[in-house]
Structure formats: C-alpha cells, structure tokens
Amino acid sequence: MTEAIRSVNRAAAVLRAVAAGGSSGVRQVDIVEATGLQKTTAHRLLTTLVDIGWLDQDVETGAFHVGLPMVEFGLKALNRNGLLDIANPSLLRLAGKTGDTVYFSVRSGAEALCIDRVTGSFPIRTLTLRVGDRRPLGLGAGSLALLAWLDDAEIERILALAPATPPYPAPESAATWDAIKVARRLGYAVNDGGVVPGAVGVGVPVFSARREPVAALSVAAVESRLGPGRMPEVGASLQEEASVVAAALERLAPGINSAGMRRLLPQDD
C-alpha cells in the first residue's frame, strides 16, 4: 500500500469516527481510540480536515463535528438516481395525513440507515432519527420492518452478527423474534417506546417485485398519539404509500433488490 493510499484510508477512518459521534461531537482522544491511530497522526489529519472544512471543531469543548460540505456531499449521494425524489412525495402525504414524523430507511448490512425525514404539523415532534443515522436492524419500527420480512435464515444470520451502534445496543435475539412474529401477524412493525422512552413508532417494508424488503416507511409520535386504537389506521396508510414507492422503485430499477439499493446509495457496508 502506498503512503498516499494509507493517508486516504486514515482520513476516512477519522471521518467515520467523527460521524459516529453524532450531535455531541467527538474528542481527539476518542478518535485515537476508535481508529487506532497515533496521537500525532490523528492530530495532523484532524487539523487538515478542519482546514478544508470537512470537519468543524467546537472552540469551547474542542470536540469535532462533521462539516457542512460533508453533509452536502452526503445529501447528493443519497439522491443519486432520484431515489429521494420518488419517495419524498409519499413521506409528505403521510406527514400531512398523520401530523407526525415520517422516516424513510434502507438496509445497510446489519443496520438500517435513515435517508429521509419529514415532520408533520403536530406541535410535539418525535425526532428519534436524523438523516444519516444508523440503527441495528430490529431496533425501531422502520428498522424492524426491514428485518421482519426477510427469510428466517437471513434473520438468524443478521442477529448473530448484529453490531451495537452507539448509543444503541445490539438487539436481543429472543425479544426481536417476538417482535417479528407480532409484525408479521399485524402487517406492520411496532416500536413501543423501547428505543426512545415515550416515543412510539409504526413501520412497514417497501417490497421489491420478489417480495424482498428493500426499504421501510415509518411514523413516530408521542405515546399518547399512537396507541393501539390508532396503529391499524397508520399502518394501513403506510402500506398504501409503501406500495406507491415500491412501484416507483421498480420503474427506476427493474428487478431491484437490497444489493441494488446499496448501489443506489454508495456507503461502507
């Protein structure tokens, strides 16, 4: 490996470590621990990345954050081939109909990646995910919807390898299987506040022509707004829009599957 390639790999590792830190940012000492880099190497890379604007450093705490140019790059990558364009109208309709927050997620290995979010009109907003956030498959309504309709052998493989995605733990297998059985019976996945206390979610898969879950739509609300009496109505609305998105995906990329979705969204699986 040439020194130039090694430097690029190290810079990429630093960027991934900062991105994983979320809104609180990441200290240099944590980046060194996460990447295995020497302190002087990490410092040099961080200084360079701040200089070019790809990272920002909080002047008070010293923590590092992803810079706005990187956010812009990510948004452009997310909408490659118009994927967000075809899903966003469904999110807008769902947010308008329910008044709550709607999410669009895709599978990235053993994780769910949130790629779009639309907030509704209800004044108490349940913003449990940001665009770009990841969760282990099975944690949260959209993430569970992506998992529950896979074949059983694939689910077992995913749960055996499922990573913890800070601040979320790896899903517990027995509890996840119980939730999968409920989801398959109802036709929609339910998160009853187990991820964010007081926040309840309902999610459905977006199926390919071969009935493989390639994406998920979900709605999140405060517990008082999304009780058992309202869940079937929200689930039916989600299923209706999931069919619309599925048809648009098939027109965009006939025969689309999970691997094809990942090619539409370049990322590190």
C-alpha positions in Angstrom: 0.0 0.0 0.0 1.4 3.4 -1.0 1.7 6.2 1.5 -0.9 8.2 -0.4 -3.5 5.4 -0.2 -2.6 4.9 3.5 -3.3 8.5 4.2 -6.6 8.4 2.5 -7.6 5.4 4.5 -6.6 7.1 7.7 -8.5 10.2 6.8 -11.6 8.1 6.0 -11.3 6.4 9.4 -11.2 9.7 11.2 -14.3 11.0 9.3 -16.2 7.8 10.1 -15.2 8.1 13.8 -16.4 11.7 13.9 -19.7 10.9 12.1 -20.4 8.2 14.6 -20.2 10.7 17.4 -23.5 12.4 16.4 -24.5 15.8 17.6 -22.3 15.8 20.7 -19.1 15.6 18.7 -16.0 13.5 19.3 -12.8 14.4 21.2 -9.4 13.7 19.8 -8.7 11.1 22.4 -11.8 9.2 21.4 -10.9 9.4 17.7 -7.4 8.0 18.6 -9.1 5.1 20.4 -11.6 4.4 17.7 -9.2 4.5 14.8 -6.0 3.0 16.4 -4.0 5.9 15.0 -1.1 7.5 16.8 -2.0 10.8 18.6 0.3 12.8 16.3 -1.1 11.3 13.2 -4.7 11.8 14.3 -3.9 15.4 15.2 -2.4 16.1 11.8 -5.3 14.6 10.0 -7.9 16.4 12.1 -6.1 19.7 11.6 -6.1 19.2 7.8 -9.7 18.1 7.7 -10.7 21.2 9.7 -8.7 23.5 7.4 -10.5 22.2 4.3 -13.9 22.4 6.0 -14.7 18.8 6.1 -14.7 18.9 9.9 -15.6 21.6 12.4 -14.1 22.0 15.9 -16.1 23.4 18.7 -13.9 26.3 20.2 -15.3 25.7 23.7 -15.3 21.9 24.0 -12.7 21.0 21.4 -15.0 18.3 20.1 -15.0 17.6 16.4 -18.1 17.6 14.2 -18.8 16.8 10.5 -18.5 19.9 8.4 -21.3 21.3 6.2 -19.5 20.3 2.9 -19.6 16.6 4.0 -23.3 17.0 4.7 -23.8 18.4 1.3 -21.8 15.5 -0.3 -23.9 13.0 1.6 -27.2 14.6 0.5 -26.1 14.5 -3.1 -25.1 10.8 -2.8 -28.4 10.0 -1.1 -30.4 11.3 -4.0 -28.3 9.7 -6.7 -30.6 8.3 -9.4 -33.5 10.2 -7.9 -34.2 7.8 -5.0 -35.3 10.5 -2.6 -37.3 12.2 -5.3 -39.5 9.2 -5.8 -40.0 8.6 -2.0 -40.4 12.1 -0.7 -44.0 12.7 -2.1 -45.1 9.6 -0.1 -43.4 11.0 3.1 -45.1 14.4 2.6 -48.5 12.8 2.2 -48.0 10.6 5.3 -46.8 13.6 7.3 -49.8 15.6 6.2 -52.3 12.8 6.9 -50.9 11.8 10.3 -49.5 15.1 11.5 -46.5 13.1 12.8 -42.9 12.5 11.8 -42.3 10.1 8.9 -39.0 8.3 8.1 -37.6 6.6 5.0 -34.9 4.0 5.7 -32.9 1.4 3.7 -30.8 -1.6 4.8 -27.0 -1.1 5.1 -25.6 -4.5 6.1 -26.9 -5.4 9.5 -28.1 -1.8 10.1 -30.9 0.5 9.0 -29.9 3.8 7.5 -32.3 6.7 7.7 -32.1 8.6 4.4 -35.1 11.0 4.6 -37.4 12.5 7.2 -40.5 14.7 7.0 -42.1 16.3 10.1 -45.8 16.7 10.5 -47.9 19.6 11.8 -48.4 18.3 15.4 -46.5 20.7 17.7 -44.9 17.9 19.7 -42.4 16.4 17.2 -40.9 13.0 17.7 -37.4 13.3 16.1 -36.0 10.0 17.0 -33.7 9.8 13.9 -31.8 12.2 11.8 -31.0 11.7 8.2 -27.8 9.7 8.1 -28.4 7.9 11.5 -28.0 4.2 11.7 -29.5 1.6 13.9 -29.0 -2.2 14.2 -31.7 -4.0 12.3 -34.6 -4.7 14.7 -34.3 -1.6 16.8 -37.1 0.8 16.0 -40.2 0.5 13.8 -38.6 1.1 10.4 -35.5 -1.0 11.3 -37.7 -3.8 12.5 -39.8 -3.6 9.3 -36.6 -4.1 7.2 -35.8 -7.2 9.2 -39.1 -8.9 9.9 -40.0 -9.9 6.3 -36.6 -11.4 5.4 -36.4 -15.2 5.4 -35.8 -16.7 8.8 -32.3 -18.0 8.0 -31.2 -14.5 7.0 -32.7 -13.0 10.1 -30.8 -15.5 12.3 -27.6 -14.6 10.5 -28.1 -10.9 11.0 -29.0 -11.2 14.6 -25.9 -13.3 15.2 -23.7 -10.6 13.7 -25.7 -7.6 14.7 -23.4 -4.8 15.9 -24.1 -2.3 18.7 -24.4 1.1 17.0 -23.8 3.7 19.8 -25.8 4.8 21.6 -27.9 1.7 20.7 -27.2 -1.8 21.9 -27.3 -4.8 19.6 -30.8 -6.2 19.5 -31.6 -9.1 21.8 -32.5 -12.2 19.7 -35.4 -13.6 21.7 -37.2 -10.2 22.1 -36.6 -9.4 18.4 -38.1 -12.7 17.3 -41.2 -11.9 19.4 -41.5 -8.5 17.8 -41.0 -10.1 14.3 -43.9 -12.5 15.0 -46.2 -9.7 16.0 -45.2 -7.6 13.0 -45.9 -10.5 10.5 -49.3 -11.0 12.2 -50.3 -7.3 12.1 -48.7 -6.5 8.8 -46.7 -3.7 10.3 -43.9 -3.4 12.8 -44.3 -1.7 16.2 -41.8 0.1 18.4 -43.5 0.6 21.8 -41.0 3.0 23.2 -38.2 0.6 23.7 -35.7 2.8 21.8 -36.6 6.3 22.9 -38.9 6.4 26.1 -42.3 7.9 25.3 -41.9 7.6 21.5 -43.9 5.0 19.7 -43.4 4.0 16.0 -45.1 2.0 13.3 -43.2 0.8 10.3 -43.8 -1.2 7.1 -41.5 -2.6 4.5 -41.2 -1.4 0.9 -41.1 -4.7 -1.1 -39.3 -5.4 -4.3 -41.2 -7.3 -7.1 -39.8 -10.5 -5.4 -41.2 -9.5 -2.0 -37.8 -8.7 -0.6 -37.9 -5.7 1.9 -35.6 -3.1 0.2 -36.7 0.0 2.2 -39.0 1.0 5.0 -41.5 3.7 5.8 -42.3 4.5 9.4 -44.2 7.0 11.5 -43.1 8.1 15.0 -45.2 10.0 17.6 -45.5 10.6 21.3 -47.1 7.6 23.0 -50.4 9.4 23.7 -50.9 9.9 19.9 -50.1 6.5 18.6 -51.9 4.0 20.8 -53.3 0.6 19.8 -56.5 2.2 18.6 -54.8 4.3 16.0 -52.0 2.0 15.0 -54.0 0.0 12.4 -55.1 3.2 10.6 -51.5 4.5 10.5 -50.3 1.0 9.4 -52.8 1.0 6.6 -51.7 4.4 5.4 -48.0 3.3 5.5 -48.8 0.2 3.5 -50.6 2.2 0.9 -47.6 4.6 0.4 -45.1 1.7 0.6 -46.9 0.2 -2.5 -46.5 3.6 -4.3 -42.8 3.8 -3.5 -42.3 0.1 -4.5 -43.9 0.7 -7.9 -41.7 3.8 -8.4 -38.6 1.9 -7.4 -39.4 -0.9 -9.9 -39.8 1.7 -12.7 -36.5 3.3 -11.6 -34.6 0.0 -11.4 -36.5 -3.1 -12.6 -35.7 -6.1 -10.5 -34.4 -4.0 -7.6 -33.2 -5.9 -4.5 -31.2 -5.0 -1.4 -27.9 -5.1 -3.2 -29.3 -2.8 -5.9 -30.5 -0.4 -3.3 -27.0 -0.3 -1.8 -25.6 0.6 -5.2 -28.0 3.5 -5.4 -26.7 4.6 -2.1 -22.9 4.3 -2.0 -21.7 3.5 1.5 -19.4 1.3 3.6 -21.3 -2.0 4.2 
